[in-house]
């Protein structure tokens, strides 16, 4: 995966143009440092977040809790506070998967 500095996309919604952007926090320097951020609209955010987390772990072959801690940091830093509960629920629902690391 190649890191993209800031990725912007425009969408029309109710005749309004909404600009979305995402970039990794500057403090990310571990296995996820080269990752690309993707903005996604979801009707099932916990399932989509679980899928995203699992995909990221497998993509970089994350193998220890330091990697997982960095991944949690990325998700929290990239998303607004109203999504943080979804992120936490998604990580907790993957606890048996994560315990095998």
N, C-alpha and C positions, 0 to 999 in steps of 0.2 A: 504494500500500500504506500502511496505517496502522500506526504503531508501537503495540505492545501492551506495557505495562510488564512484567508477569509473567503468563504464561499457565500455568494449571495444568490437568492432566487426571488423572483417576484411572482405573486399569484393575485388573481382578481377574485375578490369575494365581496358580494353585494355591491358591486361597482366600485369597490375600494381596492387599491393595490397595496398588498402587504409585502414588505421586504423582510426576508428571513436570512439570518447569517449565523455562522458558527465557526469557531476556531478553537483549537486546543489551548488550554491555559499555558502560560509561559513556563510554569514549574514542572511540566511533564517532560521527563528525561529518560524514563525507563523503556520497557518493551513497547509501550503504546505511543511513544514520541512520534513515530512516523505515520500515525493513523489519520484517516480522513474523517471529518465530521459530516454527518448526514442529518438533515432536518426531515422529520417525518410526522405526518398527521396520522392519528390512530383512533380507531373506534374501540380498541381493546388494548389500552396502554400497558397494563401489567404483562400480558402475554407478549406484546411486541418488545417491551423492555427486556424480558427474560431471553427472548430470541436474540436480541442485539447483544446482550451481555455474553451469552453462550458463544455466539459467533466471534466476538472479539477475543474471548479467552482461547478459543481453538485456533483462530487466525494467527495469533502471535505465540501460541504454545505457552501461555502463562502457566507457570508451575509452582509459584509460591505465594504466600500471603502478601508480600510486598507488592507483587504485580496486581493482586486483587485490590489492595488498598489504593494503588494509583488509579485503577479503573473506576473505583467508587468516586474518587476525587474528580476524575474527568466528567463523569455523569453529573455529579452535583454542581460542579463549576459551570458546565455547559447549559444547565437547565434552570429555569426560574424556580423559586422556592415553592410554588404551588404544585410542582411536579416531584418534589423531593420525597414525599410519602410513597409515590408510585415506584420510585427508584429503590427505596429501602425495601418495600414489599417484594419487588422483583428479586433483589439480591437475597433476601431472607428465604424466598421460595426456592432458591437454588442452593440452599445451604448443604444439602446432601451431596450435590454435585461438586460444590466448592470444597467440601471436607475431604474429597479424594485427591486434592492437589498436594 
